[in-house]
Amino acid sequence: MVKKDEAVAEAKPGFNAVNFFKETREELDKVVWPSRQQLISESVAVVLMVTLSASLIYVVDKLFIALAVKVFG
């Protein structure tokens, strides 16, 4: 159920910048930010996976090029 104050706030048309930044700050306070160690380890994992994926795509592409040259050559 919606509180009375929230219903009144939603009924007003237009954009209120002060209210927007206040609510944005409240939402950011709810975020659970990772620790430095967690951030570093997850960043390393992402870079590693991107590198492995790119390497696999490169190898498959070179394989298809070699096969295309043999077939259409």
N, C-alpha and C positions, 0 to 999 in steps of 0.2 A: 504494500500500500504506500502511496506517495505521501510524504509529509506536506503539511499546509504551505510551508515556506518554499519548498521545492516546486509545488504546483504554481505558486504565484510567480516564481522566477522563470518557469518555463512558459508561462502565459505571455510574458512581455516580448514583443517583437524587437528585432534589432540585435546588434552586436555590442557587448560591453567589454572593452579591452581589459579594464581593471579586474573584472570578475573572471575573465578568461585566464589571465596570468595567475590569479589567486588559485583557481581550480587546478591549473597546470602544476603549480608548485605543490599543492596537496597530493596530487597523483604521483609526482616524482618522489615525494617523501615515502610513499608506499612501496617503491621499487626496492627489491633486495639486490644490491649491487655485488658483483663477485669480488673476491679478494684478489690481491695482486698475483698471487701464485696461481689461482684458478684462471685468471685472465691470461696469463702467460702460457699455461699448459694448454688451454683450449685454443689459443691463437696458433700455437705450434702445431696442434692437431689439424687445424683448418688448413694451414699452409702446406703441411705434409700431404693431406688428402688432395688438395688442388694440384700439387706437383705430381703426385702419382696418377691422377686422372688425366692430366695433360700429357704425361709420358705415355700412358696407354693409348690415348687418342693418336699421338704422334706415330707410335709403332704400327697401329692398325692402318693409319693413313698411308704410311710408307709401304706396308704390305699390299694394300689395294693398288697403289701406284705401280709397284713392281708387277703385280698380276695383270694389270691393264696393259702395261708395256709388252708383256709376253703374249697376251691375247691379241691386241690390236697393233702391235708393234712395229 
